[in-house]
């Protein structure tokens, strides 16, 4: 899957997760009729400013739109075990950091 497909799948996922139609999101970012539809069909690519506006409306980080593991549609193309392992590693790292921080604050 290429970056464009990843972006489109993630945009659709986060837009739907927020409960917005393509038209709702188009209006929210002050673009012309069918703008998001054209983006989601891969006909046009949004500018950095538009991507930032989309992220502000969807309340997500821009990097999430380009993360190949962000939406279920993208995850389907990857090994479940690899995905589980990657998520487990990330969670473990965050947990380890939180525990270390808590221990440090208790020792002060």
Secondary structure, DSSP 8 states (H G I E B T S, - for coil): --HHHHHHHHHHHHHHHTT--HHHHHHHTT--TTHHHHHHTTS----HHHHHHHHHHHT--GGGGG-TTSSHHHHTTS-HHHHHHHHHHHHHHHHHHHHHHHHHHHH-
